[in-house]
């Protein structure tokens, strides 16, 4: 249902494995995701990648066969709280989280993608907040995430019209950071994108994620500045910083020669 893979480069990949159901988000899958996020705390990890199995869907939304049993206001609110609590673990995860959209992200799947810090996609992938077509609103924090990412007008348009955006259009709107070129293998595309992050030290990536999360939750400026100073001082005094300085000076010297 959920497969974790740790790469030597400091990258951990979590794959949603329900391809037969277009990786629909069941209670068991969400619970497995939360458990795995709690257990994934490798100090050498620099970035986390979340993707779906196959090439049709990142996550097609909530598992309607299962969720259709929820019929009361109280039960719906309970489900919303439980699922959102897991997505909050992505938002507050200690290193940057990249959603690699191997296929479509619809409804709850789009909310899962928005809970990640960055989103990249295969050229054929699409993203859409289709909740309105089912006469419901967003439930797992995806609505606030969308308004923060796009602003009021575009987010309200996307929600209210239940529009489906192609990957190139989603990149133009700012929902996606990168889209694979035509004919580019998805695995190679993801590896190349993630490499730019995994080249940094884990401590530096944790510092950047801490600042990103502070911005996401609207932390006061004084708190954000204090957080920045805390991480800067730690990384400045770390041996990795001085090794990088020496390497940089060495390269500069060779260029000057």
C-alpha positions in Angstrom: 0.0 0.0 0.0 2.9 2.3 0.8 6.5 1.6 -0.2 9.5 3.5 1.2 12.9 3.6 -0.5 16.0 5.3 0.9 18.6 6.4 -1.6 22.3 6.9 -0.9 22.0 10.6 -1.9 20.0 11.5 1.2 16.6 11.2 -0.6 13.7 9.1 0.7 10.8 8.2 -1.6 7.4 7.2 -0.5 5.2 5.6 -3.2 1.4 5.3 -2.9 0.7 1.8 -4.2 -2.9 1.4 -5.1 -2.5 1.7 -8.9 -5.6 -0.5 -9.5 -7.7 2.2 -7.8 -5.7 5.1 -9.2 -4.0 5.4 -5.8 -7.2 6.5 -4.2 -6.7 7.7 -0.6 -8.3 5.2 1.8 -8.2 5.4 5.6 -5.6 2.6 5.7 -3.4 4.3 3.2 -3.5 7.7 5.0 -2.8 5.9 8.3 0.2 4.1 6.7 1.5 7.4 5.4 1.2 9.0 8.8 3.0 6.0 10.5 5.8 6.1 7.9 6.3 9.9 8.3 6.6 9.4 12.1 9.2 6.7 11.5 11.2 8.5 8.8 13.7 10.6 10.8 17.0 9.7 9.3 19.6 12.5 10.2 21.2 12.0 6.7 18.0 12.7 4.9 17.9 15.9 2.9 14.6 15.6 1.0 11.5 13.5 0.9 9.7 12.6 -2.4 6.0 11.5 -2.4 4.7 9.9 -5.6 2.1 7.5 -6.9 2.5 4.1 -8.4 2.1 3.6 -12.1 1.7 6.5 -14.6 -2.0 7.2 -14.5 -2.5 8.8 -11.1 -0.6 10.5 -8.3 -3.7 10.1 -6.2 -7.2 10.3 -7.7 -8.8 11.6 -4.5 -10.4 10.0 -1.5 -11.6 6.4 -1.8 -15.3 7.0 -2.4 -16.2 3.3 -2.0 -14.9 3.6 1.6 -15.8 7.2 2.4 -19.4 6.8 1.2 -20.1 5.1 4.5 -19.6 8.4 6.3 -23.1 10.0 6.5 -23.2 12.3 9.5 -21.8 15.8 10.2 -19.9 14.4 13.2 -18.4 11.5 11.2 -17.4 13.8 8.4 -15.7 16.2 10.8 -13.8 13.3 12.4 -12.6 12.0 9.0 -11.5 15.5 8.1 -9.5 15.9 11.3 -7.8 12.5 11.0 -6.8 12.9 7.3 -5.7 16.5 7.8 -3.6 15.5 10.8 -1.5 13.3 8.5 -1.2 15.9 5.8 0.0 18.3 8.5 2.9 15.9 9.1 4.0 16.6 5.5 3.6 20.3 6.0 5.8 20.3 9.1 8.1 17.5 8.0 11.7 18.4 9.0 13.1 18.4 5.4 11.5 19.7 2.1 8.8 17.4 0.7 8.4 17.2 -3.1 5.3 15.8 -4.6 6.3 14.0 -7.9 3.0 13.8 -9.9 3.5 10.7 -12.0 -0.1 11.2 -13.1 -3.4 13.0 -12.2 -3.9 14.6 -8.8 -7.6 15.2 -8.3 -9.7 16.1 -5.2 -8.1 14.8 -2.1 -5.0 13.9 -4.2 -4.6 17.6 -5.1 -4.8 18.4 -1.4 -2.1 15.9 -0.7 0.0 17.5 -3.4 -0.5 20.9 -2.0 0.5 19.7 1.5 4.0 19.1 0.0 6.5 22.0 -0.3 7.1 21.6 -4.0 5.3 19.9 -6.9 6.8 18.6 -10.1 5.0 16.5 -12.7 5.1 14.3 -15.8 3.9 16.1 -18.9 0.6 14.2 -19.1 -0.3 14.8 -15.4 -3.2 17.0 -14.5 -4.3 18.6 -11.2 -7.8 19.6 -10.2 -9.8 20.4 -7.1 -13.0 18.6 -8.1 -14.7 18.6 -4.7 -17.3 21.0 -5.9 -18.6 18.5 -8.4 -19.4 16.2 -5.5 -21.2 19.0 -3.7 -18.5 19.2 -1.0 -15.7 21.6 -0.1 -12.0 20.9 0.6 -11.4 19.0 3.8 -7.7 18.3 4.5 -6.1 21.8 4.4 -5.9 22.0 0.7 -8.2 25.0 0.4 -6.1 27.3 2.6 -3.0 25.9 0.8 -4.5 26.8 -2.6 -5.4 30.3 -1.6 -1.9 30.9 -0.2 -0.3 29.6 -3.4 -2.6 31.3 -6.0 -4.3 34.2 -4.3 -8.0 34.7 -3.8 -9.2 35.1 -7.4 -7.4 32.2 -9.1 -7.9 29.8 -6.2 -11.6 30.6 -6.0 -11.9 30.1 -9.8 -10.1 26.7 -9.6 -12.4 25.6 -6.8 -15.7 27.0 -7.9 -15.4 25.9 -11.5 -13.7 22.6 -10.6 -11.3 23.2 -13.5 -8.7 20.6 -14.4 -5.3 22.1 -15.2 -2.8 20.4 -17.5 0.8 20.2 -16.2 2.1 23.1 -18.4 -0.9 25.3 -17.3 -0.4 24.4 -13.7 3.2 25.4 -14.0 2.2 28.8 -15.5 -0.2 29.3 -12.6 2.5 28.5 -10.0 1.1 25.2 -8.8 4.0 23.2 -10.3 7.6 24.1 -10.1 8.8 21.9 -13.0 7.3 19.6 -15.7 9.1 16.8 -17.6 9.9 17.5 -21.2 8.2 15.5 -23.9 9.8 12.1 -24.1 11.8 12.5 -20.9 11.6 9.5 -18.7 9.8 10.4 -15.5 12.3 8.7 -13.2 15.2 10.6 -14.8 13.3 13.9 -14.6 12.6 13.4 -10.9 16.2 12.4 -10.2 17.6 15.4 -11.9 15.3 17.8 -10.1 15.8 16.3 -6.7 19.6 16.2 -7.2 19.7 20.0 -6.8 18.4 19.6 -3.3 20.3 16.4 -2.2 23.6 18.1 -3.0 23.0 20.3 0.0 23.8 19.1 3.5 20.8 17.7 5.5 21.3 20.4 8.2 21.0 23.2 5.6 17.9 21.6 4.1 16.4 21.3 7.5 17.1 25.0 8.1 15.4 26.0 4.8 12.4 23.8 5.5 12.0 25.4 9.0 11.9 28.8 7.4 9.4 27.6 4.7 7.2 26.1 7.4 7.3 29.3 9.4 6.2 31.2 6.3 3.4 28.7 5.6 1.9 29.1 9.0 2.3 32.8 9.0 4.8 33.0 11.9 5.5 36.5 13.2 8.5 38.2 11.6 10.5 38.3 14.8 10.0 34.5 15.3 11.0 33.8 11.7 14.1 36.0 12.1 15.0 34.2 15.4 14.6 30.9 13.6 16.8 32.0 10.8 19.6 33.1 13.2 19.4 29.9 15.1 19.9 27.8 12.0 22.5 30.1 10.5 24.7 30.0 13.6 24.5 26.2 13.7 25.3 25.7 10.0 28.1 28.4 10.1 29.9 26.6 12.9 29.5 23.2 11.4 32.5 21.5 9.8 30.6 21.0 6.5 30.5 24.8 6.1 34.3 25.2 6.5 34.9 22.3 4.2 32.7 24.0 1.6 34.5 27.3 2.1 37.9 25.7 1.6 36.7 23.9 -1.5 35.3 27.2 -2.9 38.5 29.1 -2.2 40.5 26.4 -3.8 38.3 26.6 -7.0 38.6 30.4 -7.0 42.4 30.1 -6.7 42.5 27.8 -9.7 40.4 30.1 -11.8 42.6 33.1 -10.9 45.8 31.1 -11.9 
